[in-house]
Amino acid sequence: MKIYEYEGKKNVTGERIRQARVVKHLSQEELAAKMQVRGVVIERASIGRIERFDRFVTDYELMVFADVLGVPVDWLLGNGCTGSIFTE
């Protein structure tokens, strides 16, 4: 299987996932647990790899990340959304 990268990264959502996780005061372990409750089998180490752009994100994982983190999928993808959607 050929592994593809975009601009040297295996995903485009890692930074946004990390931003939302930090704003929600969730550790990688807590985020993994919330994902698992919603049926996505993912470990803390996988979330770290996603945030470092070292792991692909599947479509169903993306949908659950958005739901758990309370953000639109488009924001995670960076489609027409700039900066942070969070207000302090």
Rosetta constraint file for C-alpha pairs under 8 A:
AtomPair CA 4 CA 10 HARMONIC 6.90 0.50
AtomPair CA 5 CA 9 HARMONIC 5.14 0.50
AtomPair CA 5 CA 10 HARMONIC 4.82 0.50
AtomPair CA 5 CA 11 HARMONIC 7.49 0.50
AtomPair CA 6 CA 10 HARMONIC 6.33 0.50
AtomPair CA 6 CA 11 HARMONIC 7.20 0.50
AtomPair CA 6 CA 12 HARMONIC 7.84 0.50
AtomPair CA 9 CA 53 HARMONIC 5.26 0.50
AtomPair CA 9 CA 54 HARMONIC 6.75 0.50
AtomPair CA 10 CA 53 HARMONIC 5.39 0.50
AtomPair CA 10 CA 54 HARMONIC 5.69 0.50
AtomPair CA 10 CA 55 HARMONIC 5.60 0.50
AtomPair CA 10 CA 56 HARMONIC 5.20 0.50
AtomPair CA 11 CA 50 HARMONIC 7.27 0.50
AtomPair CA 11 CA 53 HARMONIC 5.58 0.50
AtomPair CA 11 CA 54 HARMONIC 7.63 0.50
AtomPair CA 11 CA 55 HARMONIC 6.79 0.50
AtomPair CA 11 CA 56 HARMONIC 5.39 0.50
AtomPair CA 11 CA 57 HARMONIC 6.38 0.50
AtomPair CA 12 CA 53 HARMONIC 7.40 0.50
AtomPair CA 12 CA 77 HARMONIC 6.29 0.50
AtomPair CA 12 CA 78 HARMONIC 7.96 0.50
AtomPair CA 13 CA 17 HARMONIC 6.06 0.50
AtomPair CA 13 CA 50 HARMONIC 7.85 0.50
AtomPair CA 13 CA 51 HARMONIC 7.70 0.50
AtomPair CA 13 CA 53 HARMONIC 7.99 0.50
AtomPair CA 13 CA 57 HARMONIC 7.97 0.50
AtomPair CA 13 CA 76 HARMONIC 5.33 0.50
AtomPair CA 13 CA 77 HARMONIC 5.53 0.50
AtomPair CA 13 CA 78 HARMONIC 7.67 0.50
AtomPair CA 14 CA 18 HARMONIC 6.22 0.50
AtomPair CA 14 CA 50 HARMONIC 5.22 0.50
AtomPair CA 14 CA 51 HARMONIC 3.96 0.50
AtomPair CA 14 CA 52 HARMONIC 6.41 0.50
AtomPair CA 14 CA 53 HARMONIC 5.70 0.50
AtomPair CA 15 CA 19 HARMONIC 6.13 0.50
AtomPair CA 15 CA 51 HARMONIC 5.74 0.50
AtomPair CA 15 CA 52 HARMONIC 7.71 0.50
AtomPair CA 16 CA 20 HARMONIC 6.14 0.50
AtomPair CA 16 CA 75 HARMONIC 7.66 0.50
AtomPair CA 16 CA 76 HARMONIC 5.41 0.50
AtomPair CA 16 CA 77 HARMONIC 7.89 0.50
AtomPair CA 17 CA 21 HARMONIC 6.05 0.50
AtomPair CA 17 CA 51 HARMONIC 6.79 0.50
AtomPair CA 17 CA 65 HARMONIC 7.47 0.50
AtomPair CA 17 CA 69 HARMONIC 7.98 0.50
AtomPair CA 17 CA 76 HARMONIC 6.63 0.50
AtomPair CA 18 CA 22 HARMONIC 6.10 0.50
AtomPair CA 18 CA 51 HARMONIC 5.93 0.50
AtomPair CA 19 CA 23 HARMONIC 6.24 0.50
AtomPair CA 20 CA 24 HARMONIC 6.14 0.50
AtomPair CA 20 CA 69 HARMONIC 6.21 0.50
AtomPair CA 20 CA 71 HARMONIC 7.77 0.50
AtomPair CA 21 CA 25 HARMONIC 6.23 0.50
AtomPair CA 21 CA 26 HARMONIC 5.32 0.50
AtomPair CA 21 CA 27 HARMONIC 7.17 0.50
AtomPair CA 21 CA 28 HARMONIC 7.73 0.50
AtomPair CA 21 CA 31 HARMONIC 7.33 0.50
AtomPair CA 21 CA 69 HARMONIC 6.66 0.50
AtomPair CA 22 CA 26 HARMONIC 6.00 0.50
AtomPair CA 22 CA 27 HARMONIC 7.52 0.50
AtomPair CA 23 CA 86 HARMONIC 7.64 0.50
AtomPair CA 24 CA 69 HARMONIC 7.28 0.50
AtomPair CA 26 CA 30 HARMONIC 5.70 0.50
AtomPair CA 26 CA 31 HARMONIC 6.08 0.50
AtomPair CA 27 CA 31 HARMONIC 6.22 0.50
AtomPair CA 28 CA 32 HARMONIC 6.12 0.50
AtomPair CA 28 CA 44 HARMONIC 5.34 0.50
AtomPair CA 28 CA 45 HARMONIC 7.99 0.50
AtomPair CA 28 CA 47 HARMONIC 6.27 0.50
AtomPair CA 28 CA 48 HARMONIC 7.01 0.50
AtomPair CA 29 CA 33 HARMONIC 6.25 0.50
AtomPair CA 29 CA 43 HARMONIC 7.33 0.50
AtomPair CA 29 CA 44 HARMONIC 4.88 0.50
AtomPair CA 30 CA 34 HARMONIC 6.30 0.50
AtomPair CA 31 CA 35 HARMONIC 6.20 0.50
AtomPair CA 31 CA 44 HARMONIC 7.79 0.50
AtomPair CA 31 CA 68 HARMONIC 7.84 0.50
AtomPair CA 32 CA 36 HARMONIC 6.13 0.50
AtomPair CA 32 CA 42 HARMONIC 5.88 0.50
AtomPair CA 32 CA 43 HARMONIC 5.60 0.50
AtomPair CA 32 CA 44 HARMONIC 5.61 0.50
AtomPair CA 32 CA 47 HARMONIC 7.12 0.50
AtomPair CA 33 CA 37 HARMONIC 6.27 0.50
AtomPair CA 33 CA 43 HARMONIC 7.98 0.50
AtomPair CA 34 CA 38 HARMONIC 6.61 0.50
AtomPair CA 34 CA 68 HARMONIC 6.79 0.50
AtomPair CA 35 CA 39 HARMONIC 6.57 0.50
AtomPair CA 35 CA 40 HARMONIC 5.36 0.50
AtomPair CA 35 CA 41 HARMONIC 7.22 0.50
AtomPair CA 35 CA 42 HARMONIC 7.04 0.50
AtomPair CA 35 CA 64 HARMONIC 6.68 0.50
AtomPair CA 35 CA 65 HARMONIC 7.12 0.50
AtomPair CA 35 CA 68 HARMONIC 7.01 0.50
AtomPair CA 36 CA 40 HARMONIC 4.77 0.50
AtomPair CA 36 CA 41 HARMONIC 5.31 0.50
AtomPair CA 36 CA 42 HARMONIC 6.54 0.50
AtomPair CA 38 CA 64 HARMONIC 7.33 0.50
AtomPair CA 40 CA 61 HARMONIC 6.76 0.50
AtomPair CA 40 CA 64 HARMONIC 7.73 0.50
AtomPair CA 42 CA 46 HARMONIC 6.35 0.50
AtomPair CA 42 CA 47 HARMONIC 7.47 0.50
AtomPair CA 43 CA 47 HARMONIC 6.67 0.50
AtomPair CA 44 CA 48 HARMONIC 6.42 0.50
AtomPair CA 45 CA 49 HARMONIC 6.29 0.50
AtomPair CA 46 CA 50 HARMONIC 6.14 0.50
AtomPair CA 46 CA 55 HARMONIC 7.28 0.50
AtomPair CA 47 CA 51 HARMONIC 6.15 0.50
AtomPair CA 48 CA 52 HARMONIC 6.25 0.50
AtomPair CA 49 CA 53 HARMONIC 6.13 0.50
AtomPair CA 49 CA 54 HARMONIC 4.90 0.50
AtomPair CA 49 CA 55 HARMONIC 5.43 0.50
AtomPair CA 50 CA 54 HARMONIC 5.71 0.50
AtomPair CA 50 CA 55 HARMONIC 4.88 0.50
AtomPair CA 50 CA 56 HARMONIC 6.79 0.50
AtomPair CA 50 CA 57 HARMONIC 7.10 0.50
AtomPair CA 57 CA 61 HARMONIC 6.21 0.50
AtomPair CA 57 CA 62 HARMONIC 6.40 0.50
AtomPair CA 58 CA 62 HARMONIC 6.19 0.50
AtomPair CA 59 CA 63 HARMONIC 6.40 0.50
AtomPair CA 60 CA 64 HARMONIC 6.36 0.50
AtomPair CA 61 CA 65 HARMONIC 5.98 0.50
AtomPair CA 62 CA 66 HARMONIC 6.21 0.50
AtomPair CA 62 CA 73 HARMONIC 6.91 0.50
AtomPair CA 63 CA 67 HARMONIC 6.34 0.50
AtomPair CA 63 CA 73 HARMONIC 6.49 0.50
AtomPair CA 64 CA 68 HARMONIC 5.97 0.50
AtomPair CA 65 CA 69 HARMONIC 5.90 0.50
AtomPair CA 66 CA 70 HARMONIC 5.74 0.50
AtomPair CA 66 CA 71 HARMONIC 5.00 0.50
AtomPair CA 66 CA 72 HARMONIC 5.70 0.50
AtomPair CA 66 CA 73 HARMONIC 5.44 0.50
AtomPair CA 66 CA 76 HARMONIC 7.21 0.50
AtomPair CA 67 CA 71 HARMONIC 6.62 0.50
AtomPair CA 67 CA 72 HARMONIC 7.75 0.50
AtomPair CA 71 CA 75 HARMONIC 6.70 0.50
AtomPair CA 71 CA 76 HARMONIC 7.38 0.50
AtomPair CA 72 CA 76 HARMONIC 6.69 0.50
AtomPair CA 73 CA 77 HARMONIC 6.29 0.50
AtomPair CA 74 CA 78 HARMONIC 5.97 0.50
AtomPair CA 74 CA 79 HARMONIC 5.17 0.50
AtomPair CA 74 CA 80 HARMONIC 7.57 0.50
AtomPair CA 74 CA 81 HARMONIC 7.30 0.50
AtomPair CA 75 CA 79 HARMONIC 6.20 0.50
AtomPair CA 75 CA 80 HARMONIC 7.72 0.50
AtomPair CA 75 CA 81 HARMONIC 5.59 0.50
AtomPair CA 75 CA 85 HARMONIC 7.99 0.50
AtomPair CA 78 CA 82 HARMONIC 6.81 0.50
